[in-house]
């Protein structure tokens, strides 16, 4: 079973690489607080960026996830 961090990145990718914290929490069926913690960790690692209320996958990580799906 994939980790919540991996699931979060996949949820963002499903939304076209850009998703709000509410969309992510709803998709993963987790609380907004927990989604915020996970997204904060991803932001700290540089795997997502935050802009205009949306979390956006960074281009380097987006390519890695897409390669795994093929």
KEKE-3310 file (N, C-alpha, C; in steps of 0.2 Angstrom, whole numbers, plus 5000, padded with zeros to 4 digits):
npx = (5004:5003:5012:5005:5010:5015:5002:4996:5004:5000:4986:4986:4992:4981:4972:4977:4990:4989:4981:4969:4970:4959:4953:4962:4962:4948:4949:4958:4952:4955:4958:4958:4968:4978:4980:4986:4998:5005:5006:5014:5026:5029:5031:5042:5052:5053:5045:5032:5024:5017:5004:4992:4982:4983:4991:5005:5013:5030:5040:5051:5047:5035:5037:5044:5033:5025:5033:5033:5020:5019)
npy = (4994:5011:5025:5039:5051:5047:5044:5057:5064:5058:5061:5075:5074:5068:5079:5086:5091:5101:5106:5109:5110:5106:5098:5088:5082:5077:5068:5058:5055:5060:5071:5089:5095:5084:5083:5095:5094:5083:5090:5101:5094:5089:5101:5106:5097:5101:5096:5100:5115:5130:5140:5153:5147:5134:5118:5113:5101:5100:5102:5092:5081:5078:5072:5060:5053:5051:5043:5031:5027:5022)
npz = (5000:4995:5003:5012:5008:4995:4990:4991:4981:4970:4970:4968:4955:4948:4947:4937:4941:4950:4964:4977:4995:5001:4990:4990:5003:5002:4992:4997:5008:5021:5036:5035:5043:5044:5030:5028:5036:5028:5016:5020:5023:5010:5003:5011:5007:4994:4984:4981:4976:4983:4977:4975:4982:4979:4978:4969:4959:4958:4943:4941:4950:4945:4933:4937:4944:4933:4925:4933:4931:4918)
capx = (5000:5007:5011:5001:5014:5014:4995:4995:5006:4995:4980:4988:4993:4975:4969:4981:4996:4987:4975:4969:4971:4952:4952:4967:4959:4942:4951:4961:4947:4959:4956:4962:4974:4982:4982:4991:5004:5008:5008:5019:5032:5031:5033:5048:5056:5053:5041:5026:5025:5010:5003:4985:4978:4984:4998:5007:5019:5036:5041:5055:5043:5029:5040:5045:5027:5022:5037:5031:5013:5019)
capy = (5000:5017:5029:5045:5055:5045:5045:5064:5066:5055:5065:5081:5073:5067:5085:5090:5093:5107:5104:5113:5106:5103:5093:5082:5079:5074:5062:5053:5054:5062:5077:5095:5095:5079:5085:5101:5091:5080:5095:5104:5090:5089:5108:5107:5093:5104:5091:5104:5122:5133:5147:5155:5142:5127:5115:5111:5097:5103:5098:5086:5076:5076:5067:5054:5050:5049:5037:5025:5025:5019)
capz = (5000:4995:5009:5011:5004:4988:4988:4990:4975:4965:4970:4964:4948:4945:4946:4932:4943:4954:4968:4984:5001:5002:4985:4992:5009:5000:4988:5001:5014:5027:5038:5032:5047:5041:5023:5029:5038:5023:5011:5022:5022:5003:5002:5014:5002:4987:4979:4978:4978:4984:4974:4974:4985:4976:4978:4962:4959:4954:4937:4942:4953:4940:4928:4941:4945:4926:4923:4937:4929:4912)
cpx = (5004:5006:5007:5004:5014:5007:4993:4998:5002:4989:4981:4988:4986:4971:4973:4988:4995:4981:4975:4969:4964:4951:4956:4964:4953:4944:4954:4957:4951:4957:4961:4968:4980:4985:4987:4998:5008:5010:5014:5026:5034:5034:5040:5054:5057:5049:5035:5028:5018:5009:4995:4981:4978:4991:4999:5013:5024:5038:5045:5051:5038:5032:5042:5039:5024:5026:5034:5024:5014:5022)
cpy = (5006:5021:5035:5050:5054:5046:5053:5067:5064:5059:5071:5080:5072:5073:5089:5093:5099:5105:5108:5108:5102:5097:5086:5078:5075:5068:5057:5051:5055:5069:5083:5096:5090:5081:5091:5099:5088:5085:5099:5101:5090:5096:5109:5103:5096:5100:5095:5111:5125:5140:5148:5150:5135:5124:5112:5107:5100:5099:5092:5080:5074:5071:5060:5050:5047:5043:5031:5022:5021:5012)
cpz = (5000:5001:5007:5007:4996:4985:4987:4983:4969:4964:4966:4957:4944:4943:4941:4935:4948:4957:4975:4989:5002:4997:4987:4998:5007:4996:4992:5007:5021:5029:5035:5036:5045:5034:5024:5031:5032:5017:5013:5022:5014:5001:5004:5009:4995:4982:4977:4980:4979:4981:4973:4977:4983:4977:4971:4962:4955:4948:4937:4945:4949:4935:4931:4941:4938:4924:4926:4934:4922:4912)
residu = (UNK:UNK:UNK:UNK:UNK:UNK:UNK:UNK:UNK:UNK:UNK:UNK:UNK:UNK:UNK:UNK:UNK:UNK:UNK:UNK:UNK:UNK:UNK:UNK:UNK:UNK:UNK:UNK:UNK:UNK:UNK:UNK:UNK:UNK:UNK:UNK:UNK:UNK:UNK:UNK:UNK:UNK:UNK:UNK:UNK:UNK:UNK:UNK:UNK:UNK:UNK:UNK:UNK:UNK:UNK:UNK:UNK:UNK:UNK:UNK:UNK:UNK:UNK:UNK:UNK:UNK:UNK:UNK:UNK:UNK)
# end
